[in-house]
Amino acid sequence: SQGVKDIVAIPLFIAMGLHLGEEIPEQIGIPPFSDGGDITVNGRTIKVRYTRPVEDDPRLTDLVMERAGEFLND
């Protein structure tokens, strides 16, 4: 009766494409090019939500620059 009921999958990619739209959803058991669906694991139904990729979110750029700066400032 306890356990995971919902999963939110967030692809950490910079662009949507065949891999994100078709291959990953297939691997996690949801319809291609969808925002999620229900999967069954060990007889339990789990709702999977599949978000769009992070794409070119400026916060991602800031994080990458921060990480690079950790080495550039040595």
N, CA and C of each residue as an Amber inpcrd file, in Angstrom:
protein
   222
   0.8180000  -1.2020000   0.0000000   0.0000000   0.0000000   0.0000000
   0.8520000   1.2520000   0.0000000   2.1150000   1.1460000   0.3880000
   2.9860000   2.3110000   0.3690000   3.9430000   2.1980000  -0.8000000
   4.5920000   3.2870000  -1.0970000   5.5650000   3.2910000  -2.1730000
   5.3290000   4.4490000  -3.1110000   6.0100000   4.4150000  -4.2150000
   5.9450000   5.4900000  -5.1980000   4.5830000   5.4940000  -5.8730000
   3.9860000   6.6760000  -5.9620000   2.7070000   6.8260000  -6.6530000
   2.8490000   7.6770000  -7.9060000   3.8140000   8.5920000  -7.8740000
   4.0320000   9.5150000  -8.9860000   5.5220000   9.6570000  -9.2470000
   5.8760000   9.7720000 -10.5220000   7.2520000  10.0320000 -10.9380000
   7.2230000  11.2210000 -11.8840000   8.1490000  12.1600000 -11.6770000
   8.3230000  13.2630000 -12.6180000   9.6990000  13.0840000 -13.2480000
   9.7280000  12.8450000 -14.5580000  10.9760000  12.6610000 -15.2980000
  11.3020000  13.9580000 -16.0240000  12.4840000  14.5200000 -15.7290000
  12.9060000  15.7850000 -16.3260000  14.1530000  15.5220000 -17.1590000
  14.0310000  15.5430000 -18.4950000  15.2010000  15.2810000 -19.3320000
  16.1960000  16.4420000 -19.2900000  17.4230000  16.1310000 -18.9010000
  18.4590000  17.1570000 -18.8320000  19.1990000  17.2260000 -20.1630000
  18.4810000  17.6540000 -21.1780000  19.0010000  17.8110000 -22.5330000
  18.7150000  19.2390000 -22.9790000  19.4350000  19.7080000 -23.9850000
  19.2450000  21.0870000 -24.4240000  18.2790000  21.2310000 -25.5910000
  17.7900000  20.1420000 -26.1390000  16.8280000  20.2450000 -27.2460000
  15.9750000  18.9840000 -27.3230000  14.7350000  19.1620000 -27.7470000
  13.8410000  18.0220000 -27.9590000  14.1930000  17.3920000 -29.3000000
  14.1690000  16.0870000 -29.3490000  14.4530000  15.3780000 -30.5850000
  13.9290000  13.9600000 -30.4990000  14.3030000  13.1480000 -31.4580000
  13.8340000  11.7690000 -31.5260000  14.1630000  10.9940000 -30.2500000
  15.3750000  11.1910000 -29.7440000  15.7940000  10.4740000 -28.5360000
  14.8680000  10.8090000 -27.3670000  14.5960000  12.0890000 -27.1830000
  13.7410000  12.5070000 -26.0660000  12.2700000  12.2370000 -26.3220000
  11.8620000  12.3640000 -27.5670000  10.4500000  12.2180000 -27.8840000
   9.9780000  10.7870000 -28.0340000  10.8810000   9.9190000 -28.4840000
  10.4630000   8.5500000 -28.7770000  11.1900000   7.5010000 -27.9420000
  12.5110000   7.5580000 -27.9330000  13.2870000   6.4850000 -27.3160000
  13.1790000   6.4620000 -25.7870000  13.3310000   7.6060000 -25.1420000
  13.2430000   7.6320000 -23.6760000  11.8400000   7.2780000 -23.2030000
  10.7830000   7.8830000 -23.7750000   9.4410000   7.4660000 -23.3480000
   9.2180000   5.9590000 -23.4950000   9.7080000   5.3870000 -24.5810000
   9.5630000   3.9400000 -24.7730000  10.2440000   3.1710000 -23.6430000
  11.4230000   3.6220000 -23.2390000  12.1700000   2.9420000 -22.1820000
  11.4850000   3.0450000 -20.8190000  10.7580000   4.1430000 -20.5790000
  10.0960000   4.2870000 -19.2770000   8.6240000   3.8930000 -19.3320000
   8.1720000   3.4250000 -20.5060000   6.8400000   2.8400000 -20.6120000
   5.6870000   3.7930000 -20.8450000   5.9860000   4.9810000 -21.3880000
   4.9120000   5.9330000 -21.6980000   4.8420000   6.1390000 -23.2070000
   3.7300000   6.6770000 -23.7210000   3.6000000   6.8680000 -25.1640000
   4.6400000   7.8590000 -25.7110000   5.1160000   7.6250000 -26.9350000
   6.0600000   8.5510000 -27.5560000   5.4640000   9.9520000 -27.6760000
   6.3310000  10.9400000 -27.5690000   5.9760000  12.3520000 -27.7420000
   4.7980000  12.7600000 -26.8540000   4.7620000  12.2190000 -25.6370000
   3.6800000  12.5540000 -24.7100000   4.2530000  13.2380000 -23.4750000
   3.3510000  13.7340000 -22.6450000   3.7980000  14.3340000 -21.3860000
   3.6250000  13.3640000 -20.2210000   3.4450000  12.0850000 -20.5430000
   3.3930000  11.0850000 -19.4890000   2.3230000  10.0410000 -19.7100000
   2.1030000   9.2550000 -18.6700000   1.1130000   8.1920000 -18.7120000
   1.2290000   7.3370000 -17.4670000   0.4570000   6.2920000 -17.4250000
   0.4920000   5.3660000 -16.2960000   1.3050000   4.1360000 -16.6690000
   2.1290000   3.6790000 -15.7290000   2.8820000   2.4460000 -15.9140000
   2.5180000   1.4930000 -14.7770000   2.7450000   0.2210000 -14.9890000
   2.4890000  -0.7690000 -13.9520000   3.8090000  -1.4010000 -13.5450000
   4.0920000  -1.3590000 -12.2480000   5.3130000  -1.9440000 -11.6960000
   4.9150000  -2.8250000 -10.5160000   5.2630000  -4.0830000 -10.5860000
   4.9190000  -5.0340000  -9.5120000   3.4370000  -4.9870000  -9.1620000
   2.6030000  -4.8770000 -10.1880000   1.1600000  -4.8760000  -9.9890000
   0.5660000  -3.5580000  -9.5170000   1.4000000  -2.5320000  -9.3880000
   0.9280000  -1.2160000  -8.9400000   0.9760000  -0.2280000 -10.0900000
  -0.0220000   0.6360000 -10.1600000  -0.0580000   1.6700000 -11.1860000
   0.6470000   2.9160000 -10.6640000   1.5710000   3.4260000 -11.4660000
   2.3290000   4.6300000 -11.1180000   2.1380000   5.6400000 -12.2350000
   1.8140000   6.8700000 -11.8610000   1.6510000   7.9490000 -12.8350000
   3.0220000   8.5560000 -13.1230000   3.3900000   8.6090000 -14.4040000
   4.6570000   9.1920000 -14.8300000   4.3640000  10.4820000 -15.5780000
   4.9920000  11.5530000 -15.1490000   4.9240000  12.8410000 -15.8560000
   6.2790000  13.0500000 -16.5160000   6.2610000  13.4730000 -17.7650000
   7.4880000  13.6410000 -18.5450000   7.5390000  15.0830000 -19.0280000
   8.4460000  15.8620000 -18.4550000   8.5070000  17.2890000 -18.7770000
   9.2890000  17.5390000 -20.0610000   9.1870000  18.7320000 -20.5610000
  10.0210000  19.1070000 -21.7060000  11.4600000  19.2520000 -21.2140000
  12.4420000  19.2040000 -22.1270000  13.8390000  19.3040000 -21.6960000
  14.1480000  20.6870000 -21.1290000  15.2660000  20.7750000 -20.4130000
  15.6470000  22.0620000 -19.8340000  15.9730000  23.0890000 -20.9140000
  16.3260000  22.6200000 -22.0910000  16.6330000  23.4530000 -23.2520000
  17.6590000  24.5240000 -22.9090000  17.4250000  25.7380000 -23.3570000
  18.4180000  26.7960000 -23.1760000  18.0600000  27.7220000 -22.0130000
  17.5440000  27.1560000 -20.9530000  17.2010000  27.9290000 -19.7650000
  18.4480000  28.6760000 -19.2920000  18.3640000  29.9960000 -19.1390000
  19.5360000  30.7770000 -18.7330000  20.1400000  30.3100000 -17.4040000
  19.3460000  29.7290000 -16.5440000  19.8850000  29.2340000 -15.2710000
  20.8590000  28.0900000 -15.5020000  20.6360000  27.3130000 -16.5570000
  21.5500000  26.2300000 -16.8870000  22.8950000  26.8030000 -17.3300000
  22.8530000  27.8270000 -18.1570000  24.0800000  28.4910000 -18.6010000
  24.8450000  29.0350000 -17.4080000  24.1400000  29.6730000 -16.4830000
  24.7870000  30.2150000 -15.2850000  25.4600000  29.1100000 -14.4770000
  24.7880000  27.9780000 -14.3360000  25.3480000  26.8660000 -13.5800000
  26.6000000  26.3130000 -14.2560000  26.5510000  26.1550000 -15.5750000
  27.7170000  25.6510000 -16.3130000  28.8920000  26.6090000 -16.1470000
  28.6360000  27.9040000 -16.2530000  29.7030000  28.8940000 -16.0950000
  30.2620000  28.8660000 -14.6670000  29.4050000  28.6900000 -13.6930000
  29.8520000  28.6070000 -12.3000000  30.7650000  27.4040000 -12.1060000
  30.3660000  26.2580000 -12.6460000  31.1830000  25.0450000 -12.5100000
  32.5280000  25.2110000 -13.2240000  32.5110000  25.7840000 -14.4100000
  33.7630000  26.0150000 -15.1450000  34.6530000  26.9760000 -14.3660000
  34.0390000  27.9880000 -13.7620000  34.7920000  28.9710000 -12.9850000
  35.5230000  28.3630000 -11.8040000  35.0160000  27.2680000 -11.2730000
  35.6890000  26.6020000 -10.1600000  37.0910000  26.1500000 -10.5570000
  37.2790000  25.8170000 -11.8200000  38.5890000  25.3910000 -12.2990000
  39.3830000  26.5410000 -12.8930000  38.7010000  27.5010000 -13.4840000
  39.3960000  28.6060000 -14.1290000  40.0030000  29.5680000 -13.1220000
  39.5080000  29.5730000 -11.8910000  40.0150000  30.4910000 -10.8740000
  41.1140000  29.8830000 -10.0150000  41.5740000  28.6740000 -10.3620000
  42.6570000  28.0280000  -9.5870000  43.9870000  28.6780000  -9.8710000
